[in-house]
Amino acid sequence: AQDYLPARDFLRPNLVVITNSKNVLFDGPTFKNSPQFALNPHGCTNMIVRNVTINNEYSAQNGDGIDISECKNVLIYHCTVNAGDDGICMKSSGKGDVLNNPALKNVIIADCIIYHAHGGFVIGSNTNGGMQNVYVTNCNYVNTDVGIRVKSSRGRGGPVHDIYLDNIYMHDILNEAILFSTYYEESA
C-alpha cells in the first residue's frame, strides 16, 4: 500500500465493480466517461445486464465498456456501448481445474450494439482461468477497430472452448473483422 501512495492521485479506477456476488441485476442505467472500465463484474454468479448504455470517449485509454471477469451464468441483453477500448469483453484469471470448472462460463450476449471500440466482442487478454459456453447472437458492431477479437499472451492463456457466435452484423470495421493474437502486448 505504501508503494502506491505517491501515484494514488494518478490511478484511474473502474467506474462500477461488483465482486463475488450472486443474483445481480443491472437494468437500464447509463454509465458515462469512466476513468477506466465502465462496468466490471468480477466473480459473480447469476447476473443479468440488460438495457445498459455505456458512453466512453473513443480516446479513453482502457475505457472498456463491459468487462465480465470470472463470472458464471451471465446474460447481457439489449445493451449499447461506445468504448475507448474493448466493447464487451470476457476475462478469466485463476488457478485450479480450468478444463472442468473454468472461471468464466455460461454467458449469453444478445441484441447488443457496439460503436467505436477497439473490438466489438473481445476475449482476453487474460484467459488463464479458462472459459466455456459463451454464446453471442444478434449483435451489431459499427465503426469498431476489430469486430471479433481474441487476444492473449504467454503466461496469460488458458483453455477457451465452446464459444459460439451467430447473426453478427459488422459495418465500417476499421481493420480486421476477426482477429486472433497470441502475442498481445509482447515486444520483439
TAUR-V302623 format. One record per backbone hydrogen bond with DSSP energy under -0.5 kcal/mol. NH is the residue of the N-H (numbers start at 1). CO is the residue of the C=O. Records with the same first field share a line. If there is no record, write none. Layout:
NH = CO + CO
This chain:
4 = 1
5 = 1 + 2
7 = 4
8 = 4 + 5
10 = 7
11 = 7 + 8
13 = 11
15 = 37
16 = 38
18 = 40
20 = 42
23 = 45
24 = 46
26 = 48
27 = 25
28 = 50
31 = 53
33 = 55
36 = 13
38 = 64
39 = 65
40 = 16
42 = 18
43 = 69
45 = 21
46 = 72
47 = 73
48 = 24
49 = 75
50 = 26 + 48
51 = 77
53 = 29
54 = 80
55 = 31
56 = 82
60 = 57
63 = 60
64 = 62
65 = 86
66 = 87
67 = 39 + 65
68 = 66 + 89
69 = 41 + 67
70 = 68 + 91
72 = 44
73 = 105
74 = 106
75 = 47
76 = 108
77 = 49 + 75
78 = 110
80 = 52
81 = 113
82 = 54
83 = 115 + 116
84 = 63
85 = 63
87 = 119
88 = 120
89 = 66
90 = 122
91 = 68
92 = 126
98 = 96
101 = 97
103 = 129
104 = 130
105 = 71
106 = 132
107 = 133
108 = 74
109 = 135
110 = 76
111 = 137
113 = 79
114 = 140
115 = 81
116 = 142
118 = 85
119 = 85
120 = 146 + 147
121 = 147
122 = 88
123 = 149
124 = 90
127 = 125 + 156
128 = 156
129 = 92
130 = 127
131 = 159
132 = 104
133 = 161
134 = 162
135 = 107
136 = 164
137 = 109
138 = 166
139 = 167
140 = 112
141 = 169
142 = 114 + 140
143 = 171
145 = 117
146 = 118
147 = 176
148 = 177
149 = 121
150 = 179
151 = 123
152 = 181
156 = 153
157 = 153
161 = 131
164 = 134 + 162
166 = 136
169 = 139 + 167
170 = 168
171 = 141
174 = 144
175 = 145
179 = 148
181 = 150
184 = 152
186 = 183
